[in-house]
Amino acid sequence: MCRTFVTFEWDTPADGERDEHGHLIIPAGKEIADCVHARLRERGFWVTDVDLHECYGWAFDSVSGGVPVWCLLQRPEPWLINTDVFLPVWHWLRGRKPAQQEARVCRAIHEALASEGRARSIRWFARHEFKRGRGIGGGEQP
């Protein structure tokens, strides 16, 4: 079973930025996404820039074994990072083992969160576990 959803709490508020009228300018979590992004890069992954995903999260790709693994940070409370490989059959046909590469990125995300010392209550879920349990339960590792 591949656990690709991780929930966690962060030690400092990451509320984002609002203008003088209270309108959201920058969604919450940019500094968390930047932190995870930097740790993945330090571990040798090629990563794209952290970009705003629609109006609710931060996303980037982390490439492992030629497979781009999409990583999305959002805050449904607690924080959530989920990963996905688009067109996995394409990568599988090219011998790239997309499930193994996504699992490798998830392990690196776990190490990044755990080593930073700022994340706590780290819980990993498979997609169906997360949806069924609404983020309750999960496991300690991806």
Summary of the structure (lengths in Angstrom):
residues: 142
radius of gyration: 15.1
end to end distance: 9.1
largest distance: 52.1
contacts: 428
relative contact order: 0.24
helix: 32%
strand: 32%
